[in-house]
């Protein structure tokens, strides 16, 4: 497995001393596979993502194992983790407007991600930025490369966020609620882009969502979380069709009837 997490616990010190937000989470993810992490707000999904990429709050302590291609990431210093972020793990955030620099064109932001880690000329970085924009289906990339984030739609900004995450050709993408702020049509387009990238680039995708319908549509396997605990895990079709835990059943029952019927008909 490319990513293996074993008995991950996250607790806090200082003012939040004694608070534990993850209780022994274990999972694995292979290349070419999508693992869905689903649960309501406060379940620990985002904390799991931040632990994986080494961006936990300063008063948080992680124990257990987060192994990427055999290397345990827990205990690495910030310099070592900085080398892993982007180059081996790419992060796609929920709201790209907060992740993007409003004073810099989107083309320069993609190029900057490239030039920070690779010996590459400005001209080559621009060409690669255009290629990445085309890969994430930005229409008229030649025109849009000089646009500022506020000049793009929400869907276009999220595509730029994906392009930046892909810039250094990571093995693992983590997408934390990447479609929450988007309308249904744009959401479907973003999810299709992510699914295509997993297959075409043979990368692993950890997809985090509160929407079990999104996870059912996208994930090969899924982990259901609640209050920092793993409620159940398994092949997505098995979990959806034969949920073992009452919490999973509750998530499924919260879906509209038509959506629930569609999931029950999964083949």
Helices and strands as residue ranges (DSSP letters): E 3-12, G 14-16, E 20-29, E 34-38, H 45-53, E 60-68, E 71-72, H 78-84, E 89-92, H 96-99, H 106-117, H 122-135, H 141-144, G 149-151, H 154-166, E 172-176, H 184-201, E 204-209, H 212-218, E 221-226, E 229-235, H 236-241, H 246-253, H 257-264
